[in-house]
């Protein structure tokens, strides 16, 4: 069964797409920019700030879908400038400190709104007991 996922804790879709779609035990997110939810503003002009916010947006979407960053199996990172890979990677590593997912990272000609980075993810649905709607109860979000 296909289920559209939406949360106000991440930027709203600005076109004919969903923040994420859950199909069976998998969650497919749309690419996330470093935009602060509820605004149309980037978290900052630099790659580190935008990467951090893009990953926070992904985290919020995954949690709304009943999963978390620990259950991410694949990401794709789109960079405006591949020369910023190392700076993006520093922040990325904070979100995946152990057993990181598979990842592809590519430079693209341009990103929406002049973004420096866009990140999408595929994750497994958490198989733990869910204490509340959209909450992962396996403890993987603690600490």
Buried (B, 14 or more C-beta within 10 A) or exposed (E): EEEEBEBEBBBEEEEEEBBBBBEEEBBBBBBBBBBBBEEEEBBBEBBBBBBBBBBBBBBBBBBBBBBBBBBBEBBBBBBBEEEBBEBBBEBBEEBBEEEEBEBEBEEEEEBEEEBBBBBBBBBBBBEBEBEEEBBBEBEBBEE
